[in-house]
Amino acid sequence: MDLKDYKNVWVFIETARGEVRNVGLELLNQGRVLAGANNEKLVAVIIGKDLDAAAKTVTAYGADEVILVEGEEYKDYNTDGYTNAMVKLSEKYKPAAILFGGTIQGRDLAPRISCRLKTGCTADCTDLAVNAETGDIEWTRPAFGGSIMATIVCSQTRPQVGTVRPGVFKKAQPDDSKTASIIREEIRTPAEEIRTKLVDFIKSAEEAGVKLEEAEIVVSGGRGLGKPENFAIIKELADVLGGAVGASRAAVDAGWISPLRQVGQTGKTVGPKIYFACGISGAVQHLAGMSSSKIIVAINKDPEAPIFDVADFGVVGDLFEVIPVLIEEFKKI
Ligand code: FAD
């Protein structure tokens, strides 16, 4: 393998029924930095059906080139079809790096593709940079239970592959006047090679409403809530603010709320404009998922709780007294 044959930074653009998910747009913004460091192109790769609108979106968000693979067999995400398409594309174009979101799709696809291409995969990254001397990507991720941040390089093989947590990078401002070259690749995956079939699409109640990773306001509850029914007060505050509900792992492990709501090292990474931490102590593993929030508001009855070290606004008090007042006041706005 001659590493010099491999060029450009690819971002796998995740779509849900044709709609581009935010994580791909966030990765385009950071991909621009990585590609720029090596004078390479930033390429968005989209697999699906009827992708013209998605191609327009990624162009506005800064892709230099867009590669589209369209077909009935790619209408809904399936592991076999998408792997086949991505592997064939990579073998043809030889990208230097492929970035995936650390989502259910990305976590499924990235390791498979890296295995087929006989290269490495760094999962669940929280930062990406380029080594100024070698041009290799430096992938940073928590290791040893979050006690260290490890920087990993894939120096011997290409492409460099990895998944990045949603919410770690910000999207660029879209610019509709931007243009990109669009390449349409005809790659077929025979039906018999696709071993799974989507029977039905049911939106889970937990996923209804504002998406946690994409919310501008997140209201999270922790063990301080005491019991599952008390999440109602968190939901009420989130609803009044048009935000999403989050939770600490302690609340999730207690079975009070779905794991889909967990924020933190082993949960989701969020970067909202305002993050409310209610009855959450502020363990390092929780902070790993929310510390990039613009404004952090902590409500905790323990003035020594570590969450106050990162909070912009702190209320020392009983959340059952403080939150109802907030709800009433926000209702007036
Ligand atoms: P606690 O630490 O018990 O804090 C509860 C807080 O509520 C206290 O500060 C208390 O003063 C306050 N409180 C109690 N009653 C009230 C009241 N009435 N009003 C106001 N305040 C009140 N944790 C995560 O959150 N996300 C993760 O992704 C995650 N991943 C982990 C991964 C690993 C490998 C490990 C080892 C741990 C992980 N954890 C994670 C767990 C983490 O270490 C903490 O145990 C967890 O975050 C604690 O949750 P908590 O703050 O809700 O509970």
Residues whose N, C-alpha, C, O or C-beta is under 5 A from the ligand:
A	BS01	FAD	G145 G222 R223 G224 A247 S248 R249 A250 A251 V263 G264 Q265 T266 G267 G279 I280 S281 G282 A283 Q285 H286 I299 N300 K301 D302 A305 G317 D318 L319 F320
